[in-house]
Amino acid sequence: MIRGLNVLLWIVFTAVTIGIAACVTPYRSVPFQNVNGKLFQEPTFGDLSSLTLREDIDRLILGAGEQIVTLSSKNVTKKTGQVSWESSSDAKTLCQMKGKSREKCKNFIRATYTLKSGKMLVCGTNAFSPSCDYMTVTDETISLDGNQMSVKGTIPFDPSDRFASLMNDDTLFSATSANFLGTEMVFQKHGPIPGQNAIKTEMKQSLLSEPNMISVSLVEASKDSDNGEDDQVFLFFTEKAVEEQRADLLVSRVARVCKSDLGGKKIQKKWSSFIKARLDCPFGDSSALVQDVFLLKNQTNWKHSIFYATFTSNPQHSGASSHSAVCAYRLSDVNNVFAGRFLAETGTGGWVPYTGALPSPRPGSCINDETRAAGFSSSLDLPDNYTTFVIKHPLMEGVVTPIGGKPLLVQSSRKFSKIVVDQVTSPKGEQHQMLLIGTESGWLQKAVKLDGEEGRIVEELQLFEDPLPVDFLQLSTTGQLYGGTSNAVVQVDVRDCSRYTSCDDCILARDPYCGWDRMEGKCASAAGTSSWFQSLTDGDTSLCPTPDVTKEPEAVVLIKDRAQFLPCHPDTNLPTSWRFADDILHPGPRLTPVSQGLIITPSSSDAGLYTCETLQDIGGRMHRRTVIQYLVQVQDTCNLAPVQDTSTLVPVQDSRTLVRTLKGALITLVVFTGLVLIFTLLLFHHLKSRNQGNSEDSPV
């Protein structure tokens, strides 16, 4: 019974603590009208399905339905070009005859790639018959060559299917469906002409088991390599776990191939280096699902590069609450797993660690100086037992775990979709990673994790007025962020510090982009001058100037023994506290502090100075900032002057706000009371059971 009680208490405690820990509150929430962004939106613009940034020509290239639109990357409100690429009437008719809807039987532009020549490769679904064409973009014009190529495995047939791709040196790596029904999922490379010289995965469940393709990243290991190593390509995806007893369990994966892989002598036009491992981001359950990945490349040493990935809770876990998280993975840790033990499939369908001898070179490894010295200059030279082993043993035993063994950030109020990461260098040379996270409800969260503290959200911006998913995020080298949803594109400056209106606000926000410029008297992005300072670790405001003007308290008159409301609206999401004179106010019969103010039923002795202030704990030091002060007088109803201006009598919000506030307080009270009741009942049953046991054991 004791063990059962402990388990139940642990469940209750865990449920409460997880809910608290998961709710990382942004320092500030900025509504759409205050974001100061540039928005492109037209009545005829919709079905945004691709977004490519070309800083070399200052253009943003959009695929929107059967239209290709170009915008100025300096100001997205300026449209610079547009061209149509529609499917033929015959193609649309054939598509509908095969059972597809009229809406889907169009040419949705799913991808635009930049080639070394400066031209672009454009690919569309073409009424469930994927095709590509070349496109020229100049300052004045945008035009298609008109030489359409029918290709498979470049983009999906279905415009609603997810895929991942990457173009490098005119070689295209794509992970998508390769047939009309969407049942043949492949990861392949082709080029320099799409569809030619293709190398792809075999149609084996052990390689790809009903995958959902997420992201493709290139690691240029050949640069500054001390052993002539080949570049590596990483694929992130989710799939059914073939190694689990529960066959339909979805898990996150990362796979690796060698960029120069040409297949094998026996497995022609098939990957000879494809290996994969499970990707773990531990929160809520053990199989969170990866949603997007960004590779932050280390410019000094590629081995120190880091993958940042967004995850959401696995809906397969019954009763699991909906959470999102960001996990970070060292490239070296990923490659260490790929250097570990392989799994082998048994005759009964299970998977066990492979304990036999490995072929040489090691399966899954890329060509380097050592293998070249052994006579293997390409994958076509590798022995048959090498390629055969990889096909039979693609799965690693090890699991890729995040830096620190846990997420950088966990959220319950927003569902993460896209992520990009910006590296910010302070004037002192310190480097900080800013996580720019798009959500399913159209918000952008700017987050950072400093050494020695948990991840925190500096601010969140409402990118779109409608709660639509952020489907695309691109960041320029100048700090311009481009976000796309189905019917709009927005441009925001992530280095904008103008929302921090005072020195205290600027410093306490601890935004790596921002600091206080004493010469200019404003919060500004890192200037590197002696008059500019920030305090990311401590939030030290001692260098802030003393305000020239102190705001006077608002004089108000409250009616004795009547419940009234003193509003307090900080411009941040920090918790608030109230003071009466110099004493902290605590809830009582006449005083109820709530999230948006103070409910007060005053007596004559309650007249005086009331202060609402925000509380912020930074490194164990409590920072208090005054939001508003009220100088309260209390009068009896019968003593009020008949012509007194009642607008100054009670500075109360409308009744709906008061009702919402009271509801919030009531809900919190009910939840807390419920938890106390559960604990009491469990303790009662435990004591009752123990007493019964003692009675049975006592002598007669």
C-alpha positions as CSV (number, residue, x, y, z in Angstrom):
1,M,0.0,0.0,0.0
2,I,2.9,2.3,0.9
3,R,4.4,1.7,-2.5
4,G,1.1,2.4,-4.2
5,L,0.7,5.6,-2.3
6,N,4.2,6.8,-3.2
7,V,3.5,6.1,-6.9
8,L,0.2,8.0,-6.8
9,L,1.8,10.9,-5.0
10,W,4.7,10.9,-7.4
11,I,2.2,11.1,-10.3
12,V,0.4,14.0,-8.8
13,F,3.6,15.8,-8.0
14,T,5.0,15.1,-11.4
15,A,1.9,16.4,-13.2
16,V,2.0,19.6,-11.2
17,T,5.8,20.2,-11.6
18,I,5.8,19.4,-15.3
19,G,3.0,21.8,-15.9
20,I,4.9,24.5,-14.0
21,A,8.3,23.8,-15.6
22,A,6.9,23.7,-19.1
23,C,5.4,27.1,-18.9
24,V,8.3,29.4,-19.8
25,T,6.7,32.8,-19.9
26,P,8.2,35.4,-22.4
27,Y,9.6,38.5,-20.9
28,R,7.3,40.5,-23.2
29,S,4.5,39.7,-25.7
30,V,4.2,42.1,-28.6
31,P,0.8,42.1,-30.4
32,F,0.7,42.4,-34.2
33,Q,0.1,46.1,-34.4
34,N,3.2,46.9,-32.3
35,V,5.7,44.6,-34.0
36,N,6.9,47.3,-36.5
37,G,7.3,44.7,-39.3
38,K,6.7,45.0,-43.0
39,L,3.9,42.9,-44.4
40,F,3.2,41.6,-47.9
41,Q,-0.4,40.5,-48.4
42,E,-2.6,40.8,-51.5
43,P,-6.2,39.7,-52.1
44,T,-4.9,37.3,-54.9
45,F,-1.9,36.0,-53.0
46,G,-2.3,32.6,-51.3
47,D,-1.1,29.0,-51.0
48,L,2.4,30.0,-50.2
49,S,4.4,26.8,-50.7
50,S,8.1,27.9,-51.0
51,L,10.2,30.8,-49.9
52,T,13.8,31.4,-50.9
53,L,16.1,34.3,-49.9
54,R,18.7,35.5,-52.4
55,E,20.8,38.1,-50.7
56,D,23.1,38.3,-53.8
57,I,20.3,40.0,-55.8
58,D,18.3,41.4,-52.9
59,R,15.3,39.2,-53.7
60,L,12.8,37.0,-51.9
61,I,11.4,34.4,-54.3
62,L,8.0,32.9,-53.4
63,G,6.1,30.0,-54.8
64,A,2.4,30.7,-54.3
65,G,0.0,28.3,-56.0
66,E,0.7,28.6,-59.7
67,Q,2.5,31.9,-59.3
68,I,6.1,32.8,-58.7
69,V,6.4,36.1,-57.0
70,T,9.6,38.1,-56.2
71,L,9.8,40.7,-53.5
72,S,12.5,43.2,-52.5
73,S,14.4,41.6,-49.6
74,K,15.0,45.1,-48.3
75,N,11.3,45.9,-48.2
76,V,8.9,43.0,-48.7
77,T,6.0,45.3,-49.3
78,K,7.6,46.1,-52.7
79,K,6.7,43.4,-55.3
80,T,9.4,43.3,-58.1
81,G,8.1,40.6,-60.4
82,Q,5.5,37.8,-61.0
83,V,5.2,35.0,-63.5
84,S,2.6,32.2,-63.9
85,W,3.2,28.5,-64.4
86,E,0.0,26.6,-64.8
87,S,-0.6,23.0,-65.5
88,S,-2.1,22.2,-68.9
89,S,-5.8,21.5,-69.2
90,D,-5.0,17.9,-70.2
91,A,-2.9,17.4,-67.2
92,K,-5.6,18.7,-64.9
93,T,-8.2,16.5,-66.5
94,L,-6.1,13.4,-66.2
95,C,-5.3,14.3,-62.6
96,Q,-9.0,14.5,-61.7
97,M,-9.8,11.3,-63.6
98,K,-7.3,9.6,-61.3
99,G,-9.5,10.7,-58.3
100,K,-7.8,13.8,-57.1
101,S,-9.7,17.0,-56.3
102,R,-9.9,19.9,-58.7
103,E,-8.2,22.1,-56.1
104,K,-5.1,19.8,-55.9
105,C,-4.9,19.3,-59.6
106,K,-2.8,22.4,-60.2
107,N,0.8,23.3,-60.4
108,F,1.8,24.2,-56.8
109,I,5.3,25.7,-56.8
110,R,7.0,23.7,-54.0
111,A,10.7,24.5,-54.5
112,T,13.0,27.1,-55.9
113,Y,16.8,26.4,-55.9
114,T,19.7,28.7,-56.7
115,L,22.3,27.2,-59.2
116,K,26.0,28.1,-59.4
117,S,25.3,30.0,-62.7
118,G,22.9,32.3,-60.9
119,K,19.9,30.7,-62.6
120,M,17.2,29.1,-60.5
121,L,15.6,25.6,-60.7
122,V,11.8,25.8,-60.1
123,C,9.8,22.7,-59.3
124,G,6.0,22.3,-59.2
125,T,3.6,19.5,-58.5
126,N,2.0,20.0,-62.0
127,A,-1.3,18.2,-61.3
128,F,0.4,15.2,-59.6
129,S,3.1,14.9,-62.3
130,P,6.1,16.8,-60.8
131,S,8.0,19.0,-63.2
132,C,10.9,21.4,-63.0
133,D,12.0,24.3,-65.2
134,Y,14.9,26.9,-65.2
135,M,14.2,30.5,-64.3
136,T,16.1,33.7,-64.7
137,V,15.7,36.5,-62.1
138,T,17.1,40.0,-62.7
139,D,16.5,43.4,-61.1
140,E,13.7,44.1,-63.6
141,T,12.4,40.8,-64.9
142,I,11.6,37.2,-64.0
143,S,11.1,34.6,-66.7
144,L,10.9,30.8,-67.1
145,D,12.9,29.0,-69.8
146,G,9.8,27.0,-70.8
147,N,11.8,23.7,-71.0
148,Q,9.8,21.6,-68.5
149,M,11.4,18.4,-67.2
150,S,9.3,15.6,-65.7
151,V,11.0,14.4,-62.6
152,K,10.2,12.0,-59.8
153,G,11.6,12.1,-56.3
154,T,12.4,15.9,-56.4
155,I,9.2,17.2,-54.8
156,P,6.0,15.3,-53.7
157,F,3.2,14.6,-56.1
158,D,0.6,15.8,-53.6
159,P,0.8,19.5,-52.8
160,S,0.0,18.9,-49.1
161,D,2.7,16.3,-48.5
162,R,5.8,17.4,-46.5
163,F,9.3,16.9,-48.0
164,A,12.8,18.1,-47.4
165,S,15.5,19.1,-49.8
166,L,18.9,20.8,-50.3
167,M,20.8,22.1,-53.3
168,N,24.6,22.2,-53.2
169,D,27.0,22.6,-56.1
170,D,24.1,21.9,-58.5
171,T,23.5,18.6,-56.8
172,L,20.0,18.2,-55.3
173,F,19.3,16.1,-52.2
174,S,15.6,15.4,-51.7
175,A,13.5,13.3,-49.3
176,T,10.0,12.9,-50.6
177,S,7.5,10.5,-52.2
178,A,8.3,9.2,-55.7
179,N,5.0,7.9,-56.9
180,F,1.4,9.0,-57.5
181,L,-0.1,7.4,-54.3
182,G,2.7,8.8,-52.1
183,T,3.6,5.3,-50.8
184,E,7.1,5.2,-52.2
185,M,9.2,7.3,-50.0
186,V,12.9,7.9,-51.0
187,F,15.9,9.9,-50.0
188,Q,18.0,10.6,-53.1
189,K,20.5,12.8,-54.8
190,H,20.4,13.8,-58.4
191,G,22.2,16.2,-60.7
192,P,23.4,18.3,-62.2
193,I,20.2,17.7,-64.2
194,P,17.2,16.7,-62.0
195,G,16.3,13.1,-62.3
196,Q,19.7,12.1,-63.8
197,N,22.5,10.2,-62.1
198,A,20.1,9.5,-59.1
199,I,21.3,7.7,-56.0
200,K,18.5,6.7,-53.7
201,T,17.4,4.5,-50.8
202,E,16.1,1.0,-51.5
203,M,12.5,0.3,-50.9
204,K,13.0,-1.5,-47.6
205,Q,11.1,-1.0,-44.4
206,S,14.3,-1.2,-42.4
207,L,15.6,1.8,-44.2
208,L,12.5,4.0,-44.2
209,S,9.3,3.0,-42.5
210,E,6.5,5.3,-43.5
211,P,8.7,8.4,-42.9
212,N,7.7,12.0,-42.6
213,M,10.6,14.0,-44.0
214,I,11.7,17.0,-42.0
215,S,15.0,18.6,-42.9
216,V,18.3,18.0,-44.9
217,S,21.6,19.6,-43.8
218,L,25.0,19.6,-45.4
219,V,28.2,19.5,-43.3
220,E,31.2,20.6,-45.4
221,A,33.7,18.3,-43.7
222,S,36.1,18.6,-46.7
223,K,36.8,22.2,-45.7
224,D,39.8,22.4,-43.4
225,S,39.8,18.6,-43.1
226,D,43.1,17.1,-41.9
227,N,42.4,13.7,-43.6
228,G,40.7,14.6,-46.9
229,E,37.2,13.6,-45.6
230,D,34.1,13.8,-47.8
231,D,31.2,16.1,-47.0
232,Q,28.3,14.7,-45.0
233,V,24.6,15.0,-45.6
234,F,22.2,14.6,-42.7
235,L,18.5,13.8,-43.0
236,F,16.1,14.3,-40.1
237,F,12.7,12.6,-40.2
238,T,10.1,10.7,-38.2
239,E,9.1,7.1,-38.9
240,K,7.6,4.0,-37.4
241,A,10.1,2.3,-35.2
242,V,10.9,-1.1,-36.7
243,E,13.0,-2.1,-33.7
244,E,10.1,-1.6,-31.2
245,Q,7.6,-4.2,-30.2
246,R,4.9,-1.7,-30.8
247,A,5.2,-1.6,-34.6
248,D,3.3,1.7,-35.1
249,L,5.3,3.7,-32.6
250,L,6.6,7.0,-34.2
251,V,10.1,8.1,-33.4
252,S,12.5,10.8,-34.5
253,R,15.6,9.9,-36.6
254,V,18.7,11.3,-38.0
255,A,20.4,9.6,-41.0
256,R,23.8,10.3,-42.6
257,V,25.1,9.7,-46.1
258,C,28.3,10.8,-47.8
259,K,27.9,13.5,-50.4
260,S,30.1,11.8,-53.0
261,D,28.4,8.4,-52.6
262,L,28.0,6.8,-56.0
263,G,26.4,3.6,-54.9
264,G,28.1,0.2,-55.0
265,K,29.1,-2.3,-57.6
266,K,26.2,-4.6,-56.7
267,I,23.7,-2.0,-55.4
268,Q,23.9,0.3,-58.3
269,K,22.2,3.7,-57.9
270,K,21.6,3.0,-54.3
271,W,23.2,4.6,-51.2
272,S,26.1,2.7,-49.9
273,S,26.5,4.9,-46.8
274,F,23.0,5.3,-45.5
275,I,22.9,4.7,-41.7
276,K,20.5,6.1,-39.1
277,A,19.9,6.5,-35.4
278,R,17.2,7.5,-33.0
279,L,17.1,11.2,-32.0
280,D,16.0,11.9,-28.4
281,C,14.6,15.1,-26.9
282,P,13.4,14.0,-23.4
283,F,10.3,15.8,-22.2
284,G,6.9,14.4,-21.4
285,D,7.5,11.1,-23.2
286,S,10.4,9.3,-24.7
287,S,9.5,9.7,-28.4
288,A,8.9,13.4,-29.0
289,L,8.6,14.1,-32.8
290,V,11.0,16.4,-34.5
291,Q,9.4,19.3,-36.5
292,D,12.3,21.4,-37.9
293,V,16.1,21.5,-37.7
294,F,18.7,24.3,-38.2
295,L,22.4,23.7,-38.5
296,L,24.5,26.4,-36.9
297,K,27.9,26.0,-38.6
298,N,31.1,26.6,-36.7
299,Q,33.2,28.7,-39.1
300,T,36.4,27.7,-37.4
301,N,36.0,24.0,-37.0
302,W,33.1,22.1,-38.7
303,K,33.3,19.4,-36.0
304,H,31.9,21.9,-33.5
305,S,28.8,22.7,-35.4
306,I,25.4,22.3,-33.6
307,F,22.0,21.1,-34.8
308,Y,19.0,22.9,-33.2
309,A,15.7,21.2,-33.5
310,T,12.1,21.8,-32.5
311,F,10.0,19.0,-31.2
312,T,6.3,18.4,-30.2
313,S,4.8,15.8,-28.0
314,N,3.9,12.5,-29.6
315,P,0.1,12.3,-29.9
316,Q,0.3,8.5,-29.8
317,H,0.9,8.7,-26.0
318,S,-2.6,8.6,-24.4
319,G,-3.1,11.4,-21.9
320,A,0.1,13.2,-22.9
321,S,-0.2,16.9,-22.7
322,S,0.7,19.0,-25.7
323,H,4.2,20.5,-25.3
324,S,6.9,21.8,-27.5
325,A,10.7,21.9,-27.0
326,V,14.0,22.9,-28.5
327,C,16.9,20.5,-28.2
328,A,20.5,21.1,-29.4
329,Y,22.9,18.4,-30.6
330,R,26.7,18.5,-31.2
331,L,27.7,17.3,-34.6
332,S,30.5,15.3,-32.9
333,D,27.9,13.6,-30.6
334,V,25.9,12.6,-33.7
335,N,28.9,11.2,-35.4
336,N,30.0,9.3,-32.2
337,V,26.7,7.4,-32.3
338,F,27.3,6.6,-36.0
339,A,30.8,5.3,-34.9
340,G,29.1,2.9,-32.4
341,R,27.5,-0.5,-32.5
342,F,25.0,-1.5,-35.2
343,L,21.7,-3.4,-34.7
344,A,20.9,-6.6,-36.5
345,E,17.5,-7.9,-37.4
346,T,16.7,-11.4,-36.0
347,G,14.7,-14.0,-37.8
348,T,11.7,-13.2,-35.6
349,G,11.7,-9.6,-36.5
350,G,13.5,-8.3,-33.4
351,W,16.6,-6.1,-33.4
352,V,19.7,-6.9,-31.3
353,P,23.2,-5.5,-31.1
354,Y,25.5,-6.8,-33.9
355,T,28.5,-8.5,-32.3
356,G,30.3,-9.9,-35.3
357,A,33.3,-8.6,-37.2
358,L,32.9,-5.4,-39.2
359,P,34.0,-5.1,-42.9
360,S,36.9,-2.7,-43.7
361,P,36.5,0.2,-44.2
362,R,33.9,0.7,-41.5
363,P,30.4,0.6,-43.0
364,G,28.8,4.0,-43.3
365,S,32.1,5.9,-43.2
366,C,33.0,8.3,-45.9
367,I,36.0,8.3,-48.2
368,N,39.1,9.9,-46.8
369,D,42.9,9.8,-47.3
370,E,43.1,6.5,-45.4
371,T,40.6,4.7,-47.6
372,R,42.2,6.2,-50.7
373,A,45.6,4.9,-49.6
374,A,43.9,1.5,-49.3
375,G,42.8,1.7,-53.0
376,F,39.2,2.9,-52.5
377,S,38.9,6.3,-54.3
378,S,35.1,6.1,-54.5
379,S,32.2,4.1,-53.2
380,L,32.2,2.0,-56.4
381,D,35.6,0.6,-55.4
382,L,34.4,-0.6,-52.0
383,P,34.1,-4.4,-51.4
384,D,30.7,-6.0,-51.7
385,N,30.6,-7.0,-48.1
386,Y,30.8,-3.3,-47.2
387,T,27.7,-2.3,-49.2
388,T,25.9,-5.5,-48.3
389,F,26.4,-4.8,-44.6
390,V,25.0,-1.3,-44.8
391,I,21.9,-2.5,-46.5
392,K,21.3,-5.1,-43.9
393,H,22.3,-3.0,-40.8
394,P,21.2,0.6,-41.3
395,L,20.2,1.2,-37.7
396,M,22.6,2.1,-34.9
397,E,22.2,0.9,-31.3
398,G,23.1,4.2,-29.8
399,V,20.6,7.1,-29.3
400,V,21.6,10.7,-30.1
401,T,21.0,12.7,-26.9
402,P,20.9,16.5,-26.6
403,I,23.5,18.8,-25.1
404,G,23.1,18.7,-21.3
405,G,20.7,15.7,-21.6
406,K,17.6,17.8,-21.7
407,P,15.9,20.5,-23.9
408,L,17.1,24.1,-24.0
409,L,13.5,25.2,-23.8
410,V,10.1,23.7,-23.1
411,Q,6.7,25.4,-23.8
412,S,3.1,24.4,-23.2
413,S,1.3,27.5,-24.5
414,R,2.8,27.5,-28.0
415,K,3.3,24.7,-30.5
416,F,6.7,25.2,-32.2
417,S,7.0,24.8,-36.0
418,K,10.1,26.4,-37.5
419,I,13.5,27.5,-36.1
420,V,16.5,29.5,-37.2
421,V,19.4,30.4,-35.0
422,D,21.5,33.6,-35.0
423,Q,24.9,33.8,-33.3
424,V,25.3,37.2,-31.6
425,T,28.8,38.4,-30.7
426,S,28.9,41.0,-27.9
427,P,31.5,43.9,-27.8
428,K,33.4,41.8,-25.3
429,G,33.7,38.9,-27.8
430,E,31.2,36.7,-26.0
431,Q,29.0,34.6,-28.3
432,H,25.3,33.9,-27.6
433,Q,22.9,31.8,-29.7
434,M,19.5,33.4,-30.3
435,L,16.8,30.9,-31.1
436,L,14.2,32.4,-33.4
437,I,11.2,30.0,-33.2
438,G,8.0,30.1,-35.3
439,T,4.8,28.7,-33.8
440,E,1.6,27.1,-35.2
441,S,-0.4,30.2,-34.1
442,G,1.7,32.8,-36.0
443,W,4.0,34.0,-33.3
444,L,7.8,34.3,-33.2
445,Q,9.6,33.6,-30.0
446,K,13.1,35.0,-29.4
447,A,14.9,32.7,-26.9
448,V,18.3,32.4,-25.4
449,K,20.1,30.1,-23.0
450,L,23.1,31.5,-21.1
451,D,25.5,29.4,-19.2
452,G,24.2,28.5,-15.7
453,E,20.6,29.2,-16.4
454,E,17.5,27.7,-18.0
455,G,16.4,28.7,-21.5
456,R,14.2,31.9,-21.5
457,I,12.1,33.7,-24.0
458,V,13.3,37.3,-24.3
459,E,10.2,38.3,-26.2
460,E,7.5,37.0,-28.5
461,L,6.2,38.8,-31.5
462,Q,2.8,38.2,-33.2
463,L,3.9,38.0,-36.9
464,F,0.5,37.6,-38.4
465,E,-2.9,39.1,-37.4
466,D,-4.6,35.7,-38.1
467,P,-3.5,32.7,-36.0
468,L,-1.9,30.8,-38.9
469,P,1.2,28.6,-38.7
470,V,4.6,30.0,-39.4
471,D,5.5,27.7,-42.4
472,F,8.8,29.4,-43.4
473,L,11.6,31.2,-41.7
474,Q,14.7,32.7,-43.3
475,L,17.3,34.9,-41.7
476,S,19.5,37.3,-43.6
477,T,23.1,38.2,-42.6
478,T,21.9,41.7,-41.7
479,G,19.4,40.5,-39.1
480,Q,16.2,40.7,-41.3
481,L,13.9,37.8,-40.6
482,Y,11.4,36.7,-43.2
483,G,8.4,34.7,-42.1
484,G,5.8,33.1,-44.3
485,T,2.3,31.7,-43.7
486,S,-0.3,30.6,-46.3
487,N,-1.4,34.1,-47.4
488,A,1.2,36.5,-46.2
489,V,5.0,37.2,-45.8
490,V,6.4,39.4,-43.0
491,Q,9.8,41.0,-42.5
492,V,11.1,42.0,-39.1
493,D,14.4,43.2,-37.8
494,V,15.4,40.8,-35.0
495,R,17.9,43.4,-33.8
496,D,15.2,46.0,-33.1
497,C,15.6,47.4,-29.6
498,S,13.1,50.2,-29.8
499,R,10.5,48.4,-27.7
500,Y,12.7,48.8,-24.6
501,T,11.8,52.3,-23.7
502,S,13.9,52.9,-20.6
503,C,17.4,51.9,-19.4
504,D,16.0,49.6,-16.7
505,D,13.7,47.9,-19.2
506,C,16.6,47.5,-21.7
507,I,19.0,46.0,-19.2
508,L,16.6,43.8,-17.3
509,A,15.3,42.2,-20.6
510,R,18.8,40.8,-21.0
511,D,18.4,40.7,-24.8
512,P,21.7,39.7,-26.4
513,Y,20.9,42.0,-29.3
514,C,20.4,45.1,-27.2
515,G,22.1,47.4,-24.7
516,W,21.8,51.0,-23.4
517,D,23.5,53.7,-25.3
518,R,24.2,56.5,-22.7
519,M,25.2,59.0,-25.4
520,E,22.0,58.5,-27.4
521,G,19.8,57.9,-24.3
522,K,18.1,54.9,-25.9
523,C,18.2,51.1,-26.1
524,A,20.1,50.1,-29.3
525,S,21.7,47.1,-30.9
526,A,25.3,46.4,-30.1
527,A,27.4,49.4,-31.1
528,G,30.8,48.5,-29.6
529,T,31.3,52.1,-28.2
530,S,32.3,53.0,-24.7
531,S,28.9,54.6,-24.1
532,W,27.0,51.3,-24.8
533,F,26.5,48.6,-22.1
534,Q,24.5,45.5,-21.3
535,S,24.4,43.1,-18.4
536,L,23.2,39.7,-19.7
537,T,24.2,37.7,-16.6
538,D,23.2,39.9,-13.7
539,G,20.8,42.5,-15.1
540,D,22.8,45.2,-13.3
541,T,21.0,48.5,-13.7
542,S,23.5,50.5,-11.5
543,L,24.9,52.2,-14.6
544,C,21.5,53.4,-15.7
545,P,20.9,57.1,-15.4
546,T,18.4,58.4,-12.8
547,P,15.2,59.5,-14.5
548,D,14.9,63.3,-14.8
549,V,11.2,63.2,-14.0
550,T,9.5,61.1,-11.4
551,K,5.9,60.2,-12.3
552,E,3.5,61.4,-9.7
553,P,1.0,58.9,-8.1
554,E,-2.5,58.9,-9.4
555,A,-4.9,60.4,-6.9
556,V,-8.1,58.3,-6.6
557,V,-11.1,58.2,-4.3
558,L,-12.5,54.9,-3.2
559,I,-15.8,54.2,-1.6
560,K,-15.7,52.6,1.9
561,D,-16.8,48.9,2.1
562,R,-17.4,48.6,-1.6
563,A,-15.3,46.2,-3.8
564,Q,-13.3,48.2,-6.3
565,F,-10.5,47.5,-8.8
566,L,-7.1,49.2,-9.1
567,P,-5.7,48.2,-12.5
568,C,-2.0,47.4,-13.1
569,H,-0.8,46.7,-16.6
570,P,2.9,46.2,-17.0
571,D,4.4,46.1,-20.5
572,T,6.0,42.8,-19.7
573,N,4.8,39.4,-18.6
574,L,6.6,39.5,-15.3
575,P,4.7,38.7,-12.1
576,T,3.5,41.7,-10.0
577,S,3.4,42.6,-6.4
578,W,1.6,45.3,-4.4
579,R,2.9,47.5,-1.6
580,F,1.0,49.7,0.8
581,A,3.4,52.5,1.9
582,D,6.6,50.4,2.4
583,D,4.9,47.1,3.4
584,I,4.2,44.2,0.9
585,L,0.5,43.6,0.6
586,H,-0.8,40.0,1.3
587,P,-4.2,38.7,0.3
588,G,-6.8,39.2,3.0
589,P,-10.6,39.7,3.5
590,R,-10.4,43.2,2.0
591,L,-7.4,42.8,-0.4
592,T,-7.1,40.4,-3.4
593,P,-4.0,40.9,-5.6
594,V,-4.7,39.4,-9.1
595,S,-2.8,39.3,-12.3
596,Q,-4.2,42.5,-13.7
597,G,-4.5,44.6,-10.6
598,L,-5.8,44.8,-7.0
599,I,-9.4,44.1,-5.8
600,I,-9.9,46.2,-2.7
601,T,-12.8,46.7,-0.3
602,P,-11.4,49.6,1.7
603,S,-11.9,50.7,5.3
604,S,-11.0,54.1,6.5
605,S,-7.6,52.9,7.6
606,D,-6.8,51.8,4.0
607,A,-6.1,55.3,2.7
608,G,-2.5,55.9,1.6
609,L,0.0,55.1,-1.2
610,Y,-0.4,51.8,-3.2
611,T,2.4,50.7,-5.5
612,C,2.2,48.0,-8.2
613,E,5.6,46.7,-9.2
614,T,7.0,43.8,-11.3
615,L,9.3,41.2,-9.8
616,Q,12.2,39.6,-11.6
617,D,14.6,37.2,-10.0
618,I,18.0,37.2,-11.8
619,G,20.7,35.0,-10.2
620,G,19.0,35.1,-6.8
621,R,18.7,38.9,-6.8
622,M,15.2,40.4,-6.9
623,H,14.6,43.3,-9.2
624,R,11.5,45.5,-8.6
625,R,10.2,48.0,-11.1
626,T,7.3,50.3,-10.3
627,V,4.5,50.1,-12.8
628,I,1.9,52.5,-11.3
629,Q,1.2,54.2,-8.0
630,Y,-2.1,55.2,-6.5
631,L,-2.6,57.8,-3.7
632,V,-5.9,56.5,-2.3
633,Q,-8.5,58.4,-0.3
634,V,-11.4,56.6,1.3
635,Q,-14.8,58.2,1.7
636,D,-18.3,57.1,2.9
637,T,-21.0,57.2,0.2
638,C,-23.0,59.7,2.2
639,N,-20.0,62.1,2.4
640,L,-19.5,62.4,-1.3
641,A,-20.0,65.8,-2.8
642,P,-23.1,65.8,-5.1
643,V,-21.2,67.3,-8.1
644,Q,-18.0,65.4,-7.7
645,D,-16.4,64.1,-11.0
646,T,-17.1,60.3,-10.7
647,S,-14.5,59.6,-13.4
648,T,-11.8,60.0,-10.8
649,L,-13.7,58.3,-8.1
650,V,-12.9,54.7,-9.0
651,P,-10.2,53.9,-11.6
652,V,-11.9,50.6,-12.3
653,Q,-11.8,48.6,-15.5
654,D,-15.1,47.5,-17.1
655,S,-16.9,44.7,-15.3
656,R,-15.9,42.1,-18.0
657,T,-12.2,42.5,-17.1
658,L,-13.0,42.2,-13.4
659,V,-15.0,39.0,-14.1
660,R,-12.2,37.5,-16.1
661,T,-9.7,38.3,-13.4
662,L,-11.9,36.8,-10.7
663,K,-12.4,33.7,-12.9
664,G,-8.6,33.3,-13.2
665,A,-8.2,33.5,-9.5
666,L,-11.0,31.1,-8.9
667,I,-9.6,28.5,-11.4
668,T,-6.2,28.6,-9.7
669,L,-7.9,28.2,-6.3
670,V,-10.0,25.2,-7.5
671,V,-6.9,23.5,-9.0
672,F,-4.9,23.9,-5.8
673,T,-7.8,22.8,-3.6
674,G,-8.3,19.7,-5.8
675,L,-4.6,18.7,-5.4
676,V,-4.8,19.2,-1.7
677,L,-8.0,17.0,-1.6
678,I,-6.3,14.3,-3.6
679,F,-3.3,14.3,-1.3
680,T,-5.6,14.2,1.8
681,L,-7.6,11.3,0.4
682,L,-4.5,9.3,-0.4
683,L,-3.1,9.9,3.0
684,F,-6.4,8.9,4.6
685,H,-6.5,5.6,2.8
686,H,-2.9,4.9,3.6
687,L,-3.5,5.5,7.3
688,K,-6.7,3.5,7.3
689,S,-5.0,0.6,5.7
690,R,-2.1,0.7,8.1
691,N,-4.5,0.8,11.1
692,Q,-6.4,-2.2,9.8
693,G,-3.1,-4.0,9.4
694,N,-2.1,-3.2,13.0
695,S,-5.5,-4.5,14.3
696,E,-5.2,-7.8,12.5
697,D,-1.7,-8.3,13.9
698,S,-2.6,-7.5,17.5
699,P,-3.1,-10.5,19.9
700,V,-6.6,-11.4,21.1
